[in-house]
Amino acid sequence: MFSKEEIIKILSSNDDSILKTADEIRKKYVGDTIHLRGLIEFSNYCNRTCYYCGLRCENKSIQRYRLSPEEIIETAQKGKELGLQTIVLQSGEDYYFSTDILCKIIEEIKKIDVAITLSIGEKSYKEYQQLKNAGADRYLLRIETTDKTLYNKLHPNMSYENRVECLYNLKSLGFETGTGCLVGLPNQTIESLANDVLFFKELNADMIGIGPFIPHPDTPLGNINVDINKNFELSVKVMALTRILLKDINIPATTAMETINPKGQTIALNSGANVIMPNITMEKYQTKYNIYPNKSNQILSKTKNKISLLGRTLSNTKGYRTDNKKNRK
């Protein structure tokens, strides 16, 4: 295991040999199969005011939408028909969708024999327990940064300590627990990125999503001058280190990487990633889930072609972390 000092040195250097090492670890511990997760972005309403996110409730430029429970279930069924084994339900923190409504949606989707990942923000322990009892398998809650001062600055009226508590609550309830970070945030240091990676290891997260910070014009950080290409390169290195430390977890090649670099996902898949999340939301809504500008949406047919060109294969399992152990070479 790398020490904090070693991680800082690797992230600070121009040496990218760590990417090849991560790919070798990926191949050894999770094999050449790639898991597809069908993403349904079912609501872009959000009650939070995070400084970097286009869904923030204070953004009056965005056209809001919500899918009905029936539309969510129907979209999940279409995803299953397309061969997807996992459905990801993602939204802003939209209080319209009560725990009872969400549980009924989950129970209906589970009838078609898929794994369900939720990405819907902070909840109480009791609410997480109800969602788990309804049949949810995984939960993604990104920490974004483990720098407490920076976290609290970027997330008004939120608590870093509560975020961490939510993650540990999810682990204790038996969710496959996902988290992750943004790379290139204003005032973020290499040291804090090293702390992010070590936090992932301490949590023993089951899936990690890492992406470069892309300023959104309708947010308080919209006018920040950043080198997005540098953010991309650094995010790939953070992802690679995460693969090396948490060998058999699931790591998506995120859409943010593809948004910056047309070959972003291919680079990520050759640097430790083993998951792609094609967007199966109704096309008329896809451009409205605008967390950052020019978001790249993954079309299923093109995704499958990309996997074939890489010489990798599609997984025929639901993609639990334990499935990766079975594929170990």
Secondary structure as UniProt FT lines:
FT   HELIX           4..12
FT   HELIX           17..30
FT   STRAND          33..43
FT   TURN            51..52
FT   TURN            54..55
FT   TURN            57..58
FT   HELIX           69..81
FT   TURN            82..83
FT   STRAND          86..91
FT   TURN            95..96
FT   HELIX           99..110
FT   TURN            111..112
FT   STRAND          115..119
FT   HELIX           125..134
FT   STRAND          138..140
FT   HELIX           148..154
FT   TURN            156..157
FT   HELIX           160..172
FT   TURN            173..174
FT   STRAND          176..183
FT   TURN            186..187
FT   HELIX           190..203
FT   STRAND          207..212
FT   TURN            217..218
FT   TURN            220..223
FT   HELIX           228..245
FT   TURN            247..248
FT   HELIX           255..260
FT   TURN            262..263
FT   HELIX           264..269
FT   TURN            270..272
FT   STRAND          275..276
FT   HELIX           283..286
FT   TURN            287..288
FT   TURN            293..294
FT   HELIX           300..309
FT   TURN            310..311
FT   STRAND          313..314
FT   HELIX           321..326
//
